[in-house]
């Protein structure tokens, strides 16, 4: 039977992995949003697609670049934490 401490430790590690994996994407969205917002404030252009499309492009680009890091993090988490818990070791 799985103890409470082991369960909560695995849960804590999983939440931390999700935070680490989402940080680059959220940072790219924040930087792109601030840059586009500044551009809109300076030029008085209030176009909705002007904020959406560059943000989406930045998110996709950062996701594409960091995809191997995310995959490696998830695989190591599963192999080191979850699979031994499932097996019972």
Secondary structure, DSSP 8 states (H G I E B T S, - for coil): ---HHHHHHHHHHHHHHHHHHHHHHHHHHHHHHHHHHHHHHHHT---HHHHHHHHHHHHHHHHHHHHHHHHHHHHHHIIIIIHHHHHT-
